[in-house]
Amino acid sequence: MKERVIKKTVLCFVMLITTIGLLAQVNALKNLGPQKKGNIKLLDGAEMSYKNLNVLGDTIYFENKAGIQQQLSSAEVYRVTKTGNYAAVYGFSCAAGGLLGGLLGTMSWNGTSLEDQKTGFIIGGTLVCGAVGAIVGALVKKEKTVYKNAEFNYSFNLIRNNVINEKYYAVGITVKLNHKN
């Protein structure tokens, strides 16, 4: 029983490490499509906001906050992220919740003075909940890394050592950090 639990725990740990390693992979700059807005972090640590980013070869073209066209070489860039908010997601989610709540709430209205106003109550509740969700979602910012310089990549590898004895195995993890100055 204990061996089975240990095996399942190790399997879950291996799956977690593998997932982290896969998520840490670097996107190639040539695969980066046009981006509307976000941030660029340079190798020297400076960060700048961009609008309308495009990539041509190894050069990144974008507009800064002042609207001035700029370009950077991929060798100067550490990371490119795109930014946005959750207004649409929160708005639709809250509207669906408001619609469901309105439908369930009006099912038990029998013989009341509000019987003829079910449709207005459902539509009004859905719109109000959707608007509140959109406002809250607009305040919640999201940021996603779309490019990371390959010179700063990290990876996880699972290694298996030889059998210690016939019952136990040794498992190790190596972490590789690539950083070139």
Secondary structure, DSSP 8 states (H G I E B T S, - for coil): -HHHHHHHHHHHHHHHHHHHHHHT----GGG---EEEEEEEETTS-EEEEEEEEEETTEEEEE-TT--EEEEETTTEEEEEEEEE-HHHHHHHHHHHHHHHHHHHHTT--SSTTGGGHHHHHHHHHHHHHHHHHHHHHHSEEEEEEEE-GGG-EEEEEEEEEESSSS-EEEEEEEEE----
